Amino acid sequence: MSITRTEQPTPAYVPGHGLLNEKVVVVTAAAGAGIGAAVARRVLEEGARAAVIGDTHERRLAEAHQALADEFGSERVRSVPCDVTVEAQVGALLDLADDLGGVDVMINNAGLGGTADILDMTDEEWLRVIDITLTGTFRCVRNAGTRMRDSGKGGVIVNNASVIGWRAQEGQAHYAAAKAGVMALTRCSALDLAPHGIRVNAVSPSLAMHPFLAKVTSDELLAELKGREAFGRAAEPWEIANVMVFLASDYASYMTGETVSVSSQHA
């Protein structure tokens, strides 16, 4: 039996509480108006010494950089184009953090979706989603984890998974496999990195509203998806960012290897 829930109002934006004071935070896929952009703003509101942001879309990245610099000060924002499928570009992003004393928090937000029936899906479609969403996250974990280990000061890594990693959905075999892989990567890398004082966790959003999603999704499907949510609405990107910030903060000091559902949906 399908239940459509009444849409609840979006809560007021939560002010910063200094959860990331003096941290250097790196965020991938941070341009535009999605979760990455929201978390880049959130970490600065939470007192981060600097946000180092990357994205493949150079114009939107430049716009995001300028907007953050205008609001928080140019000395607190660094950016460089970064395609997480290219190891050298991941390294260049982390190099910017090294110039500021080294990465304290790595937030891996880059991912690629798409819809294709498994019988029609090409190798190219499969591999592109896996390379960006799963292998790209692996590259970032490896690069940031190595630097955190070598610095001797530890650190935190937060990955962006998805409820699709738990539940079945038509046309999403490649994306679901990639996001389930991110969850497994999170669990295993957490054990590998724990001896170096590095925590690794992930968030699992279901439906976060942003302009790109609205552009590629029909009004009918969006209404259906919202109706499945406990609050009858999509999450705002900043609501996902808040949970990422919590995981990155000292309030989550004994959490590692966990995937936190920012949603009422587990399966």
C-alpha positions, 0 to 999 in steps of 0.5 A: 500500500502506497502512502503519500505523506503531508509535506511538513515545513522546512525548518529554519536554517541553523546558525554555526556553532564553531564545530570546525574551528581552525580546520582546513576542509577539502570538498569535492564537487563543491560548485553549483547549488547542490550538497557540495556547495552547501557543505562548503558554505557550512564548514566556513560558517562552522569556523573552518580556517579554510575551505578548499573546493574543487569541481569539474565545472570551471565557470561554476567553480569560479562563481562559487569561489567568488561568492564564498570569498565575498562572504567569508574573506578571500583568505579562507577560500581556495579552489582548483578544477578537479576531476576525481577520475584523474589522480593528478587533479586529486593531488593538486586539490590536496596540494592547496590544503598542504599550502595551508598546513594540511588537510584536516577534513576531506569531504568526498561529494563527487558522484554521477548518476543516470538512468538505464535499464540493465539490459540496455546499459553499455560498458561505457555508461557503467564504467563512467558512473563507477569511476566517478562515484566509487573509484573517485571516492577511493582516490580521494580517500587514499590521497587524503588519508596518506597525507593525514597519516604522514602529518601525524595529526590524524583527520576525518574523511566523510563520504557521500553515499546514497539510500540507493546503496541499500534499496532497489530502484529500476534503472539504477544498477550502476549508481546503486552498485557504486553507492553500495561500494562507497558504503563498503569502502567507508567501513573497510578504510575506517579500519585501515586508517584508525591506527593513524587517528583518522576517522571515516564515515559516510552520509546516505541521503535519499532526496535532496532538492537542488536546481539540477535535480529539478531540471532532470526530473519530472514534476510527477516523479518528484512529487512521488518521491517527496510523498515517500519521505517521512516529512513529505518533502525533499531535504534541503542540501544544507540539511545534508551538509549539517550531518556531514559537519557533525561527522567531521566534528569532534562530537563524532569522535568515537564514530568510524566506519558508519553510514548515517541515513539522512532520511527515513528510508533504509530500503 
